[in-house]
Amino acid sequence: MDYISITKENLEKEHICCAISNNRDIQVSSKKAWLADRFEEGLVFLKSVERGKCFIEYIPAEYAWNPLQAEGYMYIDCLWVSGSLKGHGYSNDLLGECIRDSRRKGKKGLCILSAAKKKPFLADPKYLKHKGFSVCDEADNGIQLWYLPFAADAQPPAFKECARHPRIEKEEYVLYYTSQCPFNAKYVPIVAETARANGIPFKAIHIESREEAQNAPTPITTYALFCDGQYLTNEQMNDARFIRLVSKQ
């Protein structure tokens, strides 16, 4: 398969894989606006030429929107191959190019979020282990930081202290989210309205800067839902799924 790199110059005309509607779609426009400000920080978005979810997005860890101590590493925001594109080696292609590019740029290695068991919107731990990654840190909620060092003596990355024990002092449902994930532009308002209509105490906190993200009380900043101070999930929800979750609490 052929691949293309999204840049500030071609951003408007190219689809972005995780949201492939036209630029008038709120999900597409919010993601592209977020991307536009990241390219000068070294973000790379490499995707298939075919329309579908087949891409890798990565950035120097100093500029990642996550509370990490990973100076000199490259942080993978997302590696996603799904649907009919799975099973053809495209994940290996994309990760391989990320490794080559990161070595050329003098990085110490790669790091990425995962968990002991596969979670939605996080990298598959079995695949990471197969590719030589290992766990270098873990938060209380089971979210793990995996890394692939390029040298045996490279110091492992770590979570910042604010993210090691995900807990907040709020007696309600609180959602932290960023515009890095395009689905939030559609589904966060749906959950907020569902909570309002059902009398469920709910607050959505839109993380709008790297500084805020790097000091967030959660390793995952794209979507982190808390209830009465306790972390619940990173899985985006529609109205029905949110109500089911609330009914179980």
C-alpha positions as a LaTeX table, in Angstrom:
\begin{tabular}{lrrr}
\hline
Residue & $x$ (\AA) & $y$ (\AA) & $z$ (\AA) \\
\hline
Met1 & 0.00 & 0.00 & 0.00 \\
Asp2 & 1.07 & 3.58 & $-0.59$ \\
Tyr3 & 1.12 & 6.05 & 2.28 \\
Ile4 & 0.90 & 9.82 & 2.50 \\
Ser5 & 1.98 & 12.22 & 5.21 \\
Ile6 & $-0.53$ & 14.84 & 6.31 \\
Thr7 & 1.03 & 18.30 & 6.52 \\
Lys8 & $-0.22$ & 21.82 & 7.12 \\
Glu9 & $-0.17$ & 22.29 & 3.35 \\
Asn10 & $-2.39$ & 19.34 & 2.42 \\
Leu11 & $-4.46$ & 19.09 & 5.62 \\
Glu12 & $-7.59$ & 20.66 & 4.16 \\
Lys13 & $-7.82$ & 18.38 & 1.14 \\
Glu14 & $-6.88$ & 15.04 & 2.72 \\
His15 & $-9.10$ & 12.81 & 4.84 \\
Ile16 & $-7.78$ & 11.99 & 8.32 \\
Cys17 & $-8.77$ & 8.33 & 8.59 \\
Cys18 & $-10.41$ & 8.35 & 12.03 \\
Ala19 & $-13.02$ & 10.80 & 10.68 \\
Ile20 & $-13.46$ & 10.59 & 6.92 \\
Ser21 & $-16.44$ & 12.85 & 6.31 \\
Asn22 & $-16.04$ & 16.23 & 4.62 \\
Asn23 & $-14.54$ & 19.27 & 6.31 \\
Arg24 & $-17.96$ & 20.63 & 7.28 \\
Asp25 & $-18.44$ & 17.74 & 9.72 \\
Ile26 & $-17.75$ & 18.97 & 13.27 \\
Gln27 & $-15.65$ & 15.88 & 14.01 \\
Val28 & $-13.39$ & 16.52 & 11.02 \\
Ser29 & $-13.08$ & 20.26 & 11.54 \\
Ser30 & $-12.22$ & 19.96 & 15.25 \\
Lys31 & $-9.54$ & 17.33 & 14.63 \\
Lys32 & $-8.00$ & 19.25 & 11.74 \\
Ala33 & $-7.91$ & 22.43 & 13.81 \\
Trp34 & $-6.09$ & 20.53 & 16.56 \\
Leu35 & $-3.64$ & 19.00 & 14.07 \\
Ala36 & $-2.88$ & 22.32 & 12.38 \\
Asp37 & $-1.29$ & 23.63 & 15.56 \\
Arg38 & 0.82 & 20.51 & 16.14 \\
Phe39 & 2.84 & 20.23 & 12.92 \\
Glu40 & 5.34 & 22.89 & 13.95 \\
Glu41 & 5.92 & 20.88 & 17.14 \\
Gly42 & 7.02 & 17.87 & 15.11 \\
Leu43 & 3.77 & 15.91 & 14.83 \\
Val44 & 3.68 & 13.30 & 12.06 \\
Phe45 & 0.43 & 11.89 & 10.67 \\
Leu46 & 1.09 & 9.08 & 8.20 \\
Lys47 & $-1.89$ & 7.39 & 6.57 \\
Ser48 & $-2.88$ & 5.04 & 3.79 \\
Val49 & $-3.93$ & 6.52 & 0.47 \\
Glu50 & $-7.11$ & 4.45 & 0.76 \\
Arg51 & $-10.09$ & 5.82 & 2.65 \\
Gly52 & $-10.24$ & 3.94 & 5.90 \\
Lys53 & $-8.77$ & 3.73 & 9.38 \\
Cys54 & $-5.12$ & 3.02 & 8.62 \\
Phe55 & $-2.72$ & 5.54 & 10.11 \\
Ile56 & $-0.14$ & 6.41 & 12.74 \\
Glu57 & 0.11 & 9.73 & 14.58 \\
Tyr58 & 3.17 & 10.55 & 16.68 \\
Ile59 & 4.94 & 13.56 & 18.20 \\
Pro60 & 8.06 & 14.30 & 20.26 \\
Ala61 & 7.09 & 13.35 & 23.81 \\
Glu62 & 7.92 & 16.82 & 25.13 \\
Tyr63 & 4.95 & 18.06 & 23.10 \\
Ala64 & 2.57 & 15.18 & 23.85 \\
Trp65 & $-0.79$ & 16.02 & 25.37 \\
Asn66 & $-0.24$ & 13.56 & 28.21 \\
Pro67 & 1.41 & 13.85 & 31.65 \\
Leu68 & 4.69 & 12.12 & 30.82 \\
Gln69 & 8.35 & 12.39 & 31.71 \\
Ala70 & 9.81 & 11.16 & 28.45 \\
Glu71 & 12.34 & 13.68 & 27.22 \\
Gly72 & 14.02 & 12.54 & 24.03 \\
Tyr73 & 11.37 & 9.94 & 23.18 \\
Met74 & 8.76 & 9.91 & 20.43 \\
Tyr75 & 5.22 & 9.46 & 21.71 \\
Ile76 & 2.69 & 7.59 & 19.56 \\
Asp77 & $-0.72$ & 9.24 & 19.90 \\
Cys78 & $-2.46$ & 6.57 & 17.87 \\
Leu79 & $-1.71$ & 3.54 & 15.68 \\
Trp80 & $-4.97$ & 2.36 & 14.15 \\
Val81 & $-5.67$ & $-0.16$ & 11.42 \\
Ser82 & $-9.19$ & $-1.57$ & 11.27 \\
Gly83 & $-11.88$ & $-3.09$ & 9.09 \\
Ser84 & $-10.87$ & $-4.64$ & 5.78 \\
Leu85 & $-7.39$ & $-3.11$ & 6.11 \\
Lys86 & $-6.47$ & $-5.35$ & 9.04 \\
Gly87 & $-4.31$ & $-8.43$ & 8.52 \\
His88 & $-2.17$ & $-7.12$ & 5.67 \\
Gly89 & 0.88 & $-5.92$ & 7.58 \\
Tyr90 & $-0.04$ & $-2.24$ & 7.46 \\
Ser91 & 0.48 & $-1.78$ & 11.21 \\
Asn92 & 4.02 & $-3.10$ & 10.77 \\
Asp93 & 4.58 & $-0.70$ & 7.85 \\
Leu94 & 3.42 & 2.31 & 9.84 \\
Leu95 & 5.27 & 1.41 & 13.02 \\
Gly96 & 8.40 & 0.62 & 11.01 \\
Glu97 & 8.36 & 4.05 & 9.41 \\
Cys98 & 7.84 & 5.66 & 12.83 \\
Ile99 & 10.89 & 3.80 & 14.14 \\
Arg100 & 13.02 & 4.81 & 11.14 \\
Asp101 & 11.91 & 8.42 & 11.34 \\
Ser102 & 12.49 & 8.59 & 15.10 \\
Arg103 & 15.98 & 7.14 & 14.75 \\
Arg104 & 16.79 & 9.69 & 12.03 \\
Lys105 & 15.67 & 12.44 & 14.41 \\
Gly106 & 17.95 & 11.15 & 17.17 \\
Lys107 & 15.22 & 9.96 & 19.53 \\
Lys108 & 15.91 & 7.60 & 22.44 \\
Gly109 & 12.96 & 5.40 & 21.52 \\
Leu110 & 9.18 & 5.24 & 21.34 \\
Cys111 & 6.47 & 5.25 & 24.00 \\
Ile112 & 2.73 & 4.63 & 23.86 \\
Leu113 & $-0.24$ & 4.03 & 26.17 \\
Ser114 & $-1.79$ & 0.59 & 26.63 \\
Ala115 & $-3.04$ & $-1.72$ & 29.39 \\
Ala116 & $-2.51$ & $-5.32$ & 30.51 \\
Lys117 & $-5.66$ & $-6.27$ & 28.58 \\
Lys118 & $-6.79$ & $-4.60$ & 25.37 \\
Lys119 & $-8.89$ & $-1.50$ & 25.98 \\
Pro120 & $-10.83$ & 0.56 & 23.43 \\
Phe121 & $-8.78$ & 3.28 & 21.73 \\
Leu122 & $-5.52$ & 2.02 & 23.24 \\
Ala123 & $-2.75$ & 0.00 & 21.61 \\
Asp124 & $-3.01$ & $-3.80$ & 21.77 \\
Pro125 & $-0.53$ & $-5.00$ & 24.42 \\
Lys126 & $-0.01$ & $-8.32$ & 22.61 \\
Tyr127 & 1.05 & $-6.49$ & 19.46 \\
Leu128 & 3.34 & $-4.15$ & 21.40 \\
Lys129 & 5.05 & $-7.07$ & 23.15 \\
His130 & 5.48 & $-8.83$ & 19.80 \\
Lys131 & 7.20 & $-5.72$ & 18.42 \\
Gly132 & 9.63 & $-5.51$ & 21.34 \\
Phe133 & 7.90 & $-2.96$ & 23.59 \\
Ser134 & 7.75 & $-3.45$ & 27.36 \\
Val135 & 5.97 & $-1.77$ & 30.28 \\
Cys136 & 7.90 & 1.03 & 31.94 \\
Asp137 & 5.20 & 2.51 & 34.19 \\
Glu138 & 1.63 & 1.87 & 35.32 \\
Ala139 & $-1.01$ & 4.09 & 36.93 \\
Asp140 & $-3.40$ & 2.92 & 39.66 \\
Asn141 & $-6.23$ & 2.55 & 37.12 \\
Gly142 & $-4.28$ & $-0.01$ & 35.08 \\
Ile143 & $-3.24$ & 2.30 & 32.27 \\
Gln144 & 0.31 & 1.42 & 31.30 \\
Leu145 & 3.13 & 3.26 & 29.58 \\
Trp146 & 5.03 & 1.01 & 27.17 \\
Tyr147 & 8.33 & 1.84 & 25.53 \\
Leu148 & 10.73 & 0.66 & 22.86 \\
Pro149 & 14.24 & 2.00 & 23.61 \\
Phe150 & 16.79 & 2.33 & 20.83 \\
Ala151 & 19.69 & 1.77 & 23.25 \\
Ala152 & 19.96 & $-0.60$ & 26.20 \\
Asp153 & 20.97 & 2.22 & 28.58 \\
Ala154 & 18.14 & 4.59 & 27.62 \\
Gln155 & 16.32 & 5.84 & 30.71 \\
Pro156 & 12.69 & 4.61 & 30.64 \\
Pro157 & 9.88 & 7.17 & 30.36 \\
Ala158 & 7.43 & 7.55 & 33.25 \\
Phe159 & 4.10 & 9.10 & 34.15 \\
Lys160 & 4.12 & 12.37 & 36.02 \\
Glu161 & 3.02 & 12.08 & 39.62 \\
Cys162 & $-0.31$ & 13.79 & 38.87 \\
Ala163 & $-1.27$ & 10.85 & 36.63 \\
Arg164 & $-0.09$ & 7.93 & 38.76 \\
His165 & $-3.15$ & 7.98 & 41.02 \\
Pro166 & $-6.10$ & 9.07 & 38.85 \\
Arg167 & $-8.54$ & 10.65 & 41.25 \\
Ile168 & $-10.31$ & 14.00 & 41.49 \\
Glu169 & $-12.21$ & 15.81 & 44.26 \\
Lys170 & $-15.61$ & 16.01 & 42.55 \\
Glu171 & $-18.86$ & 14.36 & 43.68 \\
Glu172 & $-20.34$ & 13.99 & 40.19 \\
Tyr173 & $-19.55$ & 12.64 & 36.74 \\
Val174 & $-16.59$ & 14.55 & 35.33 \\
Leu175 & $-15.21$ & 14.07 & 31.85 \\
Tyr176 & $-11.77$ & 15.28 & 30.79 \\
Tyr177 & $-11.28$ & 15.38 & 27.03 \\
Thr178 & $-9.31$ & 17.00 & 24.22 \\
Ser179 & $-9.92$ & 17.71 & 20.55 \\
Gln180 & $-7.21$ & 15.23 & 19.62 \\
Cys181 & $-9.94$ & 12.62 & 19.19 \\
Pro182 & $-12.48$ & 13.80 & 16.58 \\
Phe183 & $-15.31$ & 11.70 & 18.03 \\
Asn184 & $-15.45$ & 14.00 & 21.07 \\
Ala185 & $-16.83$ & 16.87 & 19.01 \\
Lys186 & $-19.94$ & 14.78 & 18.35 \\
Tyr187 & $-20.35$ & 12.59 & 21.41 \\
Val188 & $-19.36$ & 14.82 & 24.33 \\
Pro189 & $-22.34$ & 17.16 & 23.70 \\
Ile190 & $-24.61$ & 14.11 & 23.40 \\
Val191 & $-23.49$ & 12.77 & 26.80 \\
Ala192 & $-23.77$ & 16.23 & 28.35 \\
Glu193 & $-27.33$ & 16.64 & 27.08 \\
Thr194 & $-28.26$ & 13.10 & 28.18 \\
Ala195 & $-26.99$ & 13.87 & 31.68 \\
Arg196 & $-28.94$ & 17.15 & 31.80 \\
Ala197 & $-32.15$ & 15.52 & 30.56 \\
Asn198 & $-31.90$ & 12.76 & 33.18 \\
Gly199 & $-30.85$ & 14.93 & 36.11 \\
Ile200 & $-27.40$ & 13.37 & 36.32 \\
Pro201 & $-24.71$ & 15.68 & 37.78 \\
Phe202 & $-22.14$ & 15.99 & 34.99 \\
Lys203 & $-19.31$ & 18.30 & 34.05 \\
Ala204 & $-17.22$ & 18.21 & 30.87 \\
Ile205 & $-13.72$ & 19.71 & 31.09 \\
His206 & $-12.26$ & 20.49 & 27.68 \\
Ile207 & $-8.46$ & 20.39 & 27.89 \\
Glu208 & $-7.40$ & 23.11 & 25.46 \\
Ser209 & $-3.64$ & 23.43 & 25.93 \\
Arg210 & $-0.60$ & 21.19 & 26.15 \\
Glu211 & 0.18 & 22.59 & 29.60 \\
Glu212 & $-3.24$ & 21.56 & 30.88 \\
Ala213 & $-2.89$ & 18.11 & 29.32 \\
Gln214 & 0.57 & 17.54 & 30.75 \\
Asn215 & $-0.73$ & 18.27 & 34.24 \\
Ala216 & $-4.03$ & 16.38 & 34.01 \\
Pro217 & $-5.05$ & 13.90 & 36.74 \\
Thr218 & $-5.15$ & 11.02 & 34.26 \\
Pro219 & $-2.67$ & 9.31 & 31.92 \\
Ile220 & $-5.29$ & 9.39 & 29.15 \\
Thr221 & $-6.37$ & 12.90 & 28.26 \\
Thr222 & $-8.31$ & 12.29 & 25.04 \\
Tyr223 & $-11.26$ & 10.94 & 27.07 \\
Ala224 & $-11.25$ & 10.16 & 30.79 \\
Leu225 & $-14.53$ & 9.79 & 32.67 \\
Phe226 & $-14.64$ & 9.98 & 36.48 \\
Cys227 & $-17.50$ & 9.38 & 38.92 \\
Asp228 & $-17.36$ & 10.70 & 42.50 \\
Gly229 & $-13.63$ & 11.12 & 42.16 \\
Gln230 & $-12.89$ & 7.63 & 40.81 \\
Tyr231 & $-11.70$ & 6.96 & 37.26 \\
Leu232 & $-14.19$ & 4.91 & 35.22 \\
Thr233 & $-13.27$ & 4.59 & 31.56 \\
Asn234 & $-11.57$ & 6.02 & 28.47 \\
Glu235 & $-14.26$ & 4.69 & 26.11 \\
Gln236 & $-16.28$ & 7.29 & 24.20 \\
Met237 & $-20.01$ & 6.95 & 24.81 \\
Asn238 & $-23.29$ & 7.70 & 23.15 \\
Asp239 & $-26.46$ & 8.41 & 25.13 \\
Ala240 & $-27.52$ & 4.78 & 25.58 \\
Arg241 & $-24.09$ & 3.59 & 26.69 \\
Phe242 & $-23.79$ & 6.44 & 29.19 \\
Ile243 & $-27.17$ & 5.62 & 30.74 \\
Arg244 & $-26.19$ & 1.94 & 31.02 \\
Leu245 & $-22.98$ & 2.89 & 32.76 \\
Val246 & $-24.79$ & 5.20 & 35.19 \\
Ser247 & $-27.30$ & 2.47 & 36.03 \\
Lys248 & $-24.48$ & 0.19 & 37.13 \\
Gln249 & $-22.86$ & 2.69 & 39.49 \\
\hline
\end{tabular}
